[in-house]
Amino acid sequence: MTIGNLLKQYRQKAGKTQRAWIGDIVSPSFYSKVEKNTTRISAQDLIELLRYNHVNLERFFSTLDYRSKPQEDLKKSVLASSIDAYYQFDIAKLQSIKDEVIKSDVSDKDDLLLKLNSLIYTAQNSPEGLSPEEKDLLKNKFYNEENLNKKALKNFCNYMYFFDFNSNLTITRKILKKFKNSSHEDIQFLVLDILINMIGTCIANNSYDKAKELVNESKEIPTKPINCFSKIMLLLLENLVNYRYDPKPVYLDICKLQVKELSLIGMTEFSKQCQQLLDENNSKHSN
């Protein structure tokens, strides 16, 4: 559904004429063209119009059809919505986004669909979802150090779930070698996310020595507002590793506090996954 169609739908539902709907925000002749989709309204006027009519902005924009958006807006919407759905473990929403992208004419569709598939299969805990050929194709993008750039870091962070342990460790070390001392905050953020994934994988594979090495590497990246969430996760993982070497209750207490903080800031489903990690690790260690 386009902006013009959706505005008309909201206006008619409110029982208003076009003139009553727009007030003094835009001219009647201009607005008539907006509803007919023959001209585009500015973001500022659109938001003012929605507020004037007490329309919930989030609900309005979430209703827009991905196919009606410009290319760059579409890509941003897809990525933002899919990441949000992933952290809420909302597989149905991820699938819905994927279906809309399939119907769209967005450029780089294959790349977007691969990213969506990776999020869906990760949320479903189904790494077999990607074929061996797709995994090899992805992996080759990261083995060459010359190919490592910001985009490659983003992709690897999404795709590493589908690679074997040794491949992930090799690529992670290449990334650390090249980017650990970067002064760019967005690069630091991506490197920390990759470290979080890799440390979690090390713990799952009982490679605590490697996990400890990577935890120490992460401490060399300074804490900044942009990476506070990452640092919370790293603190949780660090204390899981510490508990493995020295099973003092204080380490688990810190982990539980981090899980509680994640829940308090609205990361409810994600905090449940972290609690599951704690429970599994504690059970494994007890045995």
N, C-alpha and C positions, 0 to 999 in steps of 0.2 A: 504494500500500500504506500502511495506517495504522500508527501507532506500535504499537497493540495487536497487529495482525497480524504486524508485523515482529519484535516481541519474542517472540511465540510461535514464529515460524520459527527465530529464533536459539536459543531455549531447546530446541526439539525437536532441532535439529541438534547441540546440545551433549549431548543425551541426559539432560537433567535434568528432575526434577519441578519443579512451580511452587515448592514449599517450598525445594528445594535451590537454585533459581535466584535467589530473592529474599533468602535469608539473613535478616538482621534489619532490612532496609532499610524494607520496608513489610509490612503484614499480609497473610496469604494471601487473606482474603476481598476485600480491596481490590484486590490484584493480579489476582485472577480476573476482576474487573470491567474492569480495564485491558485484558486480553487480549481480552475480549468487546466492547471499544469502547463500554462503557456509562458509563465515567467516565474522567477525564483525569488522568494522572500529572504531578506538578510537574517542571520542568526539573531542579531540584536532585536529586530522587529518581531521575529517569531516568538522569542522568549517573552518579550513584553506582552504580546498578544495572548499567550497562554496564561501568563500571570493575571492579566486583566480579566480573563474569564475563569480564573481559579481552576485551571487544568493542571493536574499533577505532571510535572516535567518528566520525571523518570518513566512514568507509565506511558506517556505520549511517545517518547523517543524509543522505548523498547518495543512499541507496536509497529514501528516503521519496517517495511520490508527491506531486507538487505539488497534486493535487486534494484531498488529505486535510488540507491546512494551512489555518489561519485566513487571512482575507483579507490582513491586513497582513504576516503571516509569509510568505505566498505571494509578495507583491510584492517583499519584501526578498530572498527566496531567488532569485527570477527575476533581479532586477537584479544581485545579487552574483555569481551563477553565470554570467550572460551576459557581464558585464564581464570576469570571469576567463577565460572561453572566448575572448573577443575578443582579449585580449592574448596568448593562446597560439595565436591564429589557428586555433582548433579549430571549423571551420564545422559539422562533424557534430554536435558538442555543442550549438552554437547552434540548429541545426535541431531537435534533440531537445527542447530547452527550449521552443522555439516550438510543437512538436506537443503538448506537455503543457499549455501555456497554452490552446491551442485547445480541448482537451478539458475544461478547468476551467471553473468558474463565477465566476472572479475578477472583481471590479469593475474598471472602466477597462480591459477586455480590449483594446479597439481601440488604446488608447494604448500598452499594453505590447507588442502585436504590431507596432505601427509602430516602436517602439524596437528590438525584436529584428530586424525587417526591415532597419532602417538599419545595425545592426551586421553582419548577414549580408552585405548588399550591399557594405558598406565593406570587410570582410575579403576578399570575392571581387573587389574592385576593379570593381564593376558598378553605377555610379551610375544607370544606366538602369533598374534594378530598380524604383524608385519611379516612378509615373506623373507626367506633368507637372501633373495636377490636384492630386495629393498634395503635390508640391513647392511649388506655389503656395499651397496651404492652410497648409503649414508656414511658408513664408516670411512670410506676412502676420502671423503671430503675433509676429514679431520686428521688423518695420519700425516699429511704433508704440512709441515710447520709453516710453509710459505702461504698456505691457504687460511691460516688462523687469523681471523679478524673479528670485529664486534659481532657481525652477523653469524659467523661460524660459532662463536661462543654461545649465542642465543640458541642456535639450532642444536648444538651438542647437549646443552642443558636439557632440552626437550627430548632428545633422542637417545641419550645414554642408557636409559632403562632397557633398551632393546639390544644392547651389545653385551658381549661376554665380559667377565670380570677383568681379565688381563688386558683386553683392548681398552676398556674404560680407564684402567690405571695408567696405561701407556699414554693415552691422549691427555688425561688430566695432568700428568707430569710435564708433557710438552707445553700445555697451557700455562702451568705455573712458571716454567722456565721463561716463557715469553712475556707474561703479563703480571706476574706477582708484584712487581715494583711499579706498575702503572700508576700515574697520579690522577687518571680520569675516573671519576666516581662511578660512572655507568659501567666501566670495565671492571672495577673493583667489585661492584654489585654482582655481576655475572660470574666472576671467578669464585666469589663466596658461595653462590648458589650451586655451582659445579662441585665445590668442595663438600658442601652439605650432602649432596647426592652420593658422592664417592665415599665419604666417611660412613654414611648409612649402609652402603653396599659392603664396605669392609667389615662392618659389625655383623651384617647378615651372613657373611662368609667366614666369620671367626678369624678375620685377619686384623687382630687388634693392634699389632705392632705397626702395620701400615696405617691404620686409623689414627693412631697416636701421632705418627709422623705428619699426617695431613692436618690434624688439629693444630699442631705447632706451627705449620706453614700458615694456617688461617690467621693466627695471632699477629702475624707480621703485617696484615692489612688493617689499617686504622679504623676504629669505629666512628661512623658518621651517621647523621640522621637518615640518610638514604638506605643504609644497610643495617639498621637496628633490628629488623625482623630476622635477618640472616644471622646476626650475632646471637640472638636469643636461641635460635635453632642450634648454632654451633656450641653454645654453652651447654645445652641439653645433651648433645652428642659427646662433648668432652667429659661430662660427668658420668655418662654411661661407660665410657672407656676407663675412666678413673676407678669406677666401681668394679670393673673387671679385674684390675690389678690389685685393688685394695678395697674389699667389700665393706666399706664404712657406710652406715645409714645416711650420713650427711650428704653423700653424693646422690643417692636416690631422692632425698628430700629436695635438693636443688632441681632435679629433673621434674619432680611433681609440681614445683612452683612454676617452672617454665611452661608446663602444660596448662596450668591454671591461668597463667597470664595470656596464653594464646586464646583460651576460651573467653576470657573477660573482654578481649578486644574484638570479639565477634568471629574468630576463626574456629567455630564450634566443631565442624566436621574434621578439620585439620587437627585440632587438639585431640580428638578421639583417636585418630590414626597414630599420633605421637604416644598417647597412652597405651595403645596396643603394642607399639614398639617397646615401651618400658616393660609391659607385662611379659611379652615374649622373651625379652632379654633377661629379665629377672628369673623367669621360669627356667630358661636354658642354663643360667648360671647356678641356680639352686640344684639342678640335676647333675 
